[in-house]
Amino acid sequence: MLERIRIILVGTSHPGNIGGAARAMKNMGLSDLALVAPRAQFPHPEAEHRATGATDILSRVNVYDTLADATTDCTLIAGASARNRNMPWPLIKPRALGEQLKATLPNPQAQAALVFGREDRGLSNEELHQCHLHVNIPTNPDFSSLNLAAAVQVLAYEARLALHEEAEAQQPPFGTEWDVPFATGEDLERFFVHLEKTLVDIDFHNPNNPRQLMARLRRLYLRAQPDTMELNILRGILSATEKCAATASTSKSAGQTQHQGHSDTDPHHE
């Protein structure tokens, strides 16, 4: 199951940190590393130098332009975040992340991503809003800065610890295997586009004055971690809502036209 955990580094400044992360991954048995818009050219000699014994992981790295591109097949996305946020989001510790992975990855179609942000400012709000949950690594408040490779090491260790326990127990989540695959990041992004369009069409959402509506709805649905069947049901509801709204609008327009016609022929009308 460890092979279905992808480590994603976003906007990494120092190539050496990429190599350090690869080495930390190999220590814990992880092998899937992806980069999103690294600031320095990759491949890079410094990355290879720091990845002593783990250059095989670097040789298989995929580089993407955006986080959405790197998570299209992921059914659980956890973003490492140390920031206090104006809007609360599901925030867990590394040990709880291990439990979440243990519950998710026995499904053979599940794919998890652990996302780490830029060394100087972490993940953007938009990137964090693409994550099902956020993970905070407790540190000394007087010296909380954590090296990127060290952060990867902590979460990779918790993942290995939890999944080795799961492999020994051989207990599937929910008492049985889930009946359909969980929705991927790509599925969810299409749903959110559909949801926003529908809310605009029925005059519930004003994109010029959003008031965090879509961010809060993202939090709601990502917290639920819907499967593909559930997401199809939700999109079916949205399509039916759009159809009803269009019918109501057409009927209203026809009624107004008919009323105007009657007014023109009313003998008492002057």
Order of alpha helices (4+ residues) and beta strands (2+ residues): beta-alpha-beta-alpha-alpha-beta-alpha-beta-beta-alpha-beta-alpha-beta-alpha-alpha-alpha-alpha
